[in-house]
Amino acid sequence: MENRTISFEELPQATSALQGEVKALRNVVEQLVVEIKSSKESESKEDMIGIDEACRILGLKKPTVYHKAQKGEINSYKPKGTKMLMFKRSELLEWQESKGINKEPAPDVEAILASMQKGIRHKPSSIR
């Protein structure tokens, strides 16, 4: 509406025009609220993973992951009523990519140790 003085006779039409504009603005705001809620719901529906899985993905040890989460380098979440740290897989992968760290998860240490033990030969008991 332009900046001019409204006469008493024009007041009903001006009020009606303002009501129409307010309704249009309300509709836009309601649509934005619905879009924001749906995007937050889709973000929160992402699977949360625990510290062990986060360590495996990043190829880091638990103390390192805890330290980076405490410093805010890695996004972490604490569900209400728990002391556990939870992580979003996509955020960990994004952080890993931005830092250029370990593109592949750490190898399974237990499997490596088992394969190494298979190759160990023991002396016969008669020689000991």
Backbone as a ProteinNet text record, in pm:
[ID]
protein_1_A
[PRIMARY]
MENRTISFEELPQATSALQGEVKALRNVVEQLVVEIKSSKESESKEDMIGIDEACRILGLKKPTVYHKAQKGEINSYKPKGTKMLMFKRSELLEWQESKGINKEPAPDVEAILASMQKGIRHKPSSIR
[TERTIARY]
83.9	0	88.2	50.1	130.7	113.6	209.2	206.4	122.5	-1	-88.4	-191	-251.8	-351.5	-481.6	-539.4	-664	-778.3	-878.1	-993.6	-1084.5	-1174.6	-1266.2	-1352.5	-1390	-1472.3	-1394.8	-1262.5	-1180.6	-1134.1	-1159	-1111.4	-1161.3	-1288.4	-1332.3	-1259.5	-1238.3	-1167.9	-1020.8	-957.2	-817.7	-804.4	-899.2	-896.9	-915.4	-1004.3	-1028.2	-904.3	-836.4	-714.3	-605.3	-592.5	-493.3	-523.6	-650.8	-687.9	-649.8	-670.4	-633.1	-482.4	-404.6	-258.9	-212.5	-274.6	-238.8	-269.1	-383.8	-417.1	-314.6	-274	-175	-42	-0.9	122.7	112.9	-2.4	-23.3	-6.7	-64.3	-53.3	92.8	168.4	309.6	385.7	361.4	430	393.3	266.1	223.3	291.5	304.2	371.8	519.3	583.6	724.1	742.2	650.6	657.5	643.9	551.6	532.1	657.9	718.6	839.9	955.2	969.5	1076.5	1056.3	933.3	905.2	934.9	895.9	919.1	1068.1	1144.3	1288.4	1355.8	1311.4	1368	1333.8	1212.3	1172.4	1256.7	1282.7	1363.3	1507	1558.9	1693.5	1698.4	1596.7	1598.8	1571.7	1511.8	1484.9	1609.8	1717.4	1841.1	1890.5	1940.8	1988.9	2102	2089.8	2194.8	2280	2410.4	2500.8	2578.4	2628.5	2702.4	2850.5	2923.5	3065.9	3145.8	3109.9	3185.5	3176.7	3057.1	3037.9	3106.6	3100.2	3167.5	3318.1	3374.4	3518.1	3553.3	3468	3493.3	3488.3	3391.5	3377.4	3496.1	3534.8	3641.8	3781.2	3789.2	3919.3	3999.7	3929.5	3993.9	3959.7	4039.3	4013.8	3912	3847.4	3742.3	3786.2	3901.5	3939.5	3952.4	4000.4	4014.5	3878.5	3785.7	3651	3583.4	3595.5	3538.1	3599.1	3729.1	3797.6	3749.7	3739.9	3696.1	3549.9	3468	3327.9	3320.5	3403.6	3403	3448.8	3548.2	3597.9	3503.3	3406.6	3311.2	3357.7	3465.8	3512.8	3417.2	3359.1	3263.5	3129.2	3022.6	2889.1	2849.2	2800.2	2753.6	2624.9	2550.1	2419.8	2408.3	2338.5	2311.9	2160.8	2106.1	1961.8	1925.2	1806	1761.5	1765.3	1817	1818.4	1931.9	2024.5	2137.6	2268.2	2375.7	2507.6	2582.2	2517.4	2581.1	2588.9	2699	2710.8	2661.6	2584.9	2536.3	2581.5	2594.1	2642.9	2554.5	2551.6	2483.4	2587.9	2560.5	2654.9	2691.7	2592	2619.1	2711.6	2695.7	2782.2	2925.3	2939.6	3074.2	3144	3071.4	3129.8	3164.5	3079	3104.1	3229.4	3241.7	3358.3	3484.1	3474.3	3587.5	3632.7	3536.6	3568.7	3631.7	3580.9	3634.6	3777.5	3811.2	3946.1	4039	3981.8	4062.7	4124.7	4051.7	4102.2	4043.9	4126.9	4085.2	3958.1	3970.5	3852.5	3780.9	3851.4	3790.3	3791.4	3694.2	3694	3816.5	3849.7	3964.4	3941.5	4049.2	4033.2	3997.4	3941.4	3903.1	4029.4	4069.9	4194.4	4191.4	4079.9	4070.4	4092.1	4039.2	4057.3	4203.8	4270.6	4411.9	4495.1	4466.9	4539.6	4517.4	4394.9	4365.1	4442.1	4449.9	4523.9	4673.2	4724.9	4866.5	4898.2	4808.1	4831.2	4828.3	4754	4749	4885.7	4964.2	5093.8	5205.1	5178.5	5282.2	5299.6	5424.1	5453.7	5522.3	5479.1	5538.6	5641.4	5742.3	5842.6	5779.9	5821.9	5770.6	5807.1	5724.5	5746	5873.7	5923.2	6043.9	6169.1	6167	6282.2	6288.2	6184.7	6179.6	6263.3
-117.5	0	123.5	223.9	345.4	428.7	517.3	603.2	726.8	719.6	836.7	832.8	939.8	948.4	887.1	802.3	735.1	811.7	841.5	913.3	814.7	868.3	786.4	699.5	750.9	676.2	559.9	572.7	469.2	362.2	384.7	294.4	150.7	126.4	-13.9	-87.1	-18.1	-82	-108.2	-15.6	-31.8	-147.8	-156.9	-265.8	-399.5	-405.3	-527.9	-568.7	-472	-500	-553.6	-493	-539	-679.7	-709.7	-844.5	-947.7	-913.1	-1003.5	-1027.4	-920.6	-934.9	-1018.2	-999.2	-1075.9	-1224	-1255.2	-1394.9	-1457.3	-1382.2	-1433.6	-1459.7	-1368.8	-1387.1	-1506.9	-1524.1	-1640.1	-1770.5	-1776.4	-1897.4	-1927.3	-1823.5	-1842.2	-1892	-1832	-1872.4	-2016	-2052.5	-2188.6	-2290.1	-2257.7	-2347.2	-2363	-2253.7	-2260.1	-2344.5	-2329.4	-2407.4	-2556.4	-2591.8	-2731.8	-2785.8	-2707.8	-2750.8	-2770	-2678	-2687.4	-2809.9	-2833.9	-2950.5	-3079.7	-3087	-3210.2	-3232.2	-3124.6	-3142.1	-3183.2	-3130.5	-3170.1	-3315.2	-3357.6	-3496.1	-3590.8	-3553.6	-3640.8	-3647	-3536	-3535.7	-3620.8	-3608.3	-3680.8	-3830.2	-3867.5	-4008	-4082.8	-4008.2	-4073.5	-4161	-4277.9	-4371.4	-4310.8	-4324.1	-4281	-4403.2	-4383	-4493.2	-4464.1	-4567.8	-4555.2	-4530.6	-4523.1	-4491.3	-4599.6	-4726	-4834.5	-4825.3	-4803.6	-4791.1	-4665	-4555.6	-4431.7	-4453.2	-4525.7	-4555.9	-4638.5	-4735.1	-4819.7	-4738.5	-4650	-4568.5	-4474.7	-4409.1	-4310.2	-4371.9	-4495.9	-4558	-4496.8	-4446.9	-4384.9	-4463.1	-4444.1	-4510.6	-4430.8	-4499.6	-4436	-4306.1	-4302.1	-4175.9	-4060.6	-4090.8	-3986.4	-3935.3	-4026.3	-3985.4	-3905.2	-3951.6	-3876.1	-3736	-3726.1	-3597.5	-3503.1	-3555.9	-3472.9	-3430.1	-3517.1	-3481.2	-3373.7	-3386.2	-3288.9	-3151.8	-3150.4	-3024.9	-2966.4	-3045.2	-2997.3	-3018	-3093.3	-3121.5	-3216.4	-3308	-3404.5	-3379.4	-3372.3	-3355.4	-3480.9	-3462.7	-3576.6	-3537.1	-3636	-3614.6	-3703.1	-3653	-3731.8	-3743.6	-3862.7	-3880.1	-3847	-3793.3	-3755.3	-3874.3	-3850.3	-3952.4	-4052.6	-4031.8	-4123.7	-4045.4	-4118.3	-4056.6	-4094.6	-4177.8	-4226.8	-4117.7	-4115.9	-4028.3	-4103.8	-4036.2	-4094.8	-4004.8	-4063.5	-3991.2	-4021.8	-3929	-3953.5	-3998.8	-4110.7	-4169.1	-4068.7	-3998.5	-3905.6	-3792.4	-3745.6	-3638	-3687	-3811.9	-3866.6	-3881.3	-3932.8	-3949.8	-3814.7	-3716.4	-3580.9	-3522.2	-3538.7	-3488	-3559	-3689.6	-3769	-3722.7	-3696.7	-3652.1	-3513	-3424.1	-3288.1	-3286.3	-3381.7	-3389.4	-3475.7	-3551.6	-3639	-3753	-3804.1	-3909.6	-4043.3	-4148.8	-4288.9	-4304.7	-4317.3	-4332.8	-4465	-4564	-4693.2	-4717	-4790.3	-4820.8	-4903.3	-4897.8	-4971.6	-5121.7	-5196.4	-5340.7	-5407.3	-5526.2	-5601.4	-5659.7	-5604.7	-5642.6	-5788.9	-5835	-5974.1	-6072.1	-6041.6	-6128.9	-6131.9	-6018.3	-6012.2	-6095.1	-6080.4	-6157.7	-6308	-6347.5	-6489.1	-6543.8	-6467.2	-6513.9	-6520.1	-6429.2	-6432.5	-6554.2	-6589.1	-6702.1	-6834.2	-6839.8	-6962.7	-6994.1	-6892	-6911.9	-6941.7	-6934.7	-6958.9	-7109.1	-7153.2	-7294.8	-7308.6	-7403.8	-7430.2	-7542.7	-7534	-7640.7	-7768.2	-7880.5	-8005.5	-8014.2	-8079.6	-8088	-8164.6	-8253.8	-8329.9	-8242.3	-8129.2	-8040.3	-7941.4	-7909.9	-7808.4	-7840.1
0	0	0	-73.7	-81.9	46.1	68.3	187.4	158.8	190.1	176.4	288.1	313.1	418.7	367.4	448.5	411.5	477.3	397.2	451.8	526	602.2	680	589	473.9	380.6	317.1	301.9	239.2	338.8	465.2	569.9	554.1	524.3	508.2	394.5	281.7	169.9	205.5	275.8	315.1	414.6	508	605.6	535.2	440.7	365.6	286.9	225.9	150.1	243.3	360.7	457.9	506.4	527.8	571.4	465.2	339.4	230	227.1	246.5	247.6	367.4	483.4	602.6	579.9	518.8	489.8	395.4	294.9	199.6	271.2	356.8	432.9	526.6	589.5	677.8	601.5	481.8	400.1	365.2	331.3	297.8	419.7	535.9	658.6	695.9	684.6	716	624.1	495.2	401.5	438.8	477.4	518.1	644.1	739.2	862.7	831.3	743.6	706	638.6	549.6	481.1	579.7	674.2	774	861.5	905.6	989.5	915	789.3	713.3	689.5	667.4	647.6	778.2	891.3	1020.7	1051.7	1018.6	1042.2	958.2	833.8	748.9	798.8	852.4	909.6	1035.3	1120.3	1247	1227.1	1113.3	1086.8	1044.9	1015.2	976.2	1090.7	1055	1156.1	1236.7	1367.1	1456.7	1488.2	1496.1	1524.6	1652	1713.9	1838.3	1814.7	1924.4	1919.5	1847.4	1866.4	1801.7	1649.7	1599.5	1454.8	1402.7	1479.4	1439.3	1428.7	1525.3	1522	1399.1	1366.8	1251.1	1122.1	1110.3	989.7	973.2	1082.4	1075.1	1081.3	1129.4	1144.2	1257	1358.8	1474.6	1600.2	1704.2	1831.1	1911.3	2008.3	2088.1	2153.4	2222.2	2286.5	2187.1	2066.9	1965	1920.9	1900	1857.7	1968.1	2094.2	2205.7	2213.5	2196.9	2204.9	2094.5	1972.7	1860.5	1877.5	1934.4	1959.9	2068.2	2171.1	2280.1	2230.6	2140.5	2086.1	1981.7	1936.1	1836.5	1693.6	1675.1	1540	1468.2	1544	1490.1	1557.9	1480.1	1538.5	1613.3	1734.7	1813.8	1883.7	1924	1986.8	2109.6	2211.7	2332.5	2346.8	2326.8	2347.1	2491.3	2509.8	2643.6	2738.5	2856.5	2959.7	2948.3	2854.1	2841.9	2844.1	2863.2	2859.1	2731.9	2648.7	2526.6	2420.6	2348	2232.6	2110.4	2028.4	1904.6	1789.6	1673.3	1557	1436.7	1341	1213.8	1113.4	1051.1	955.8	846.7	792.5	682.5	726.5	851	900.3	920.5	966.7	984.3	849.1	750.9	618.3	556.2	579.6	528.9	594.8	727.5	799.2	750	732.9	687.1	548.5	462.1	326.9	328.1	413.8	419.6	472.5	559.4	615.3	531	437.2	353.7	432.3	531.1	619	575.3	585.6	569.4	487.4	361.3	276.6	301.6	355.5	384.8	535	587.3	730.3	769.8	897.4	949.2	930.8	904.2	887	1019.5	1010.4	1128.8	1192	1306.3	1372.5	1414.6	1466.4	1511.8	1396.5	1280.2	1163.9	1121.8	1129.6	1093.3	1191.4	1322	1423.5	1404.7	1374.7	1354.4	1235.2	1127.3	1009.4	1037.1	1120.9	1155.9	1242.7	1333.9	1423.5	1347.3	1239.6	1159.6	1100	1070.1	1007.5	1106.2	1236	1336.3	1354.9	1347.7	1369.2	1505	1579.1	1709.4	1697.1	1781.7	1782.6	1836.4	1788	1843.1	1992.3	2069.4	2213.1	2248.5	2162.7	2190.3	2185.9	2116.3	2104.4	2220.2	2280.3	2385.5	2497.8
[MASK]
++++++++++++++++++++++++++++++++++++++++++++++++++++++++++++++++++++++++++++++++++++++++++++++++++++++++++++++++++++++++++++++++

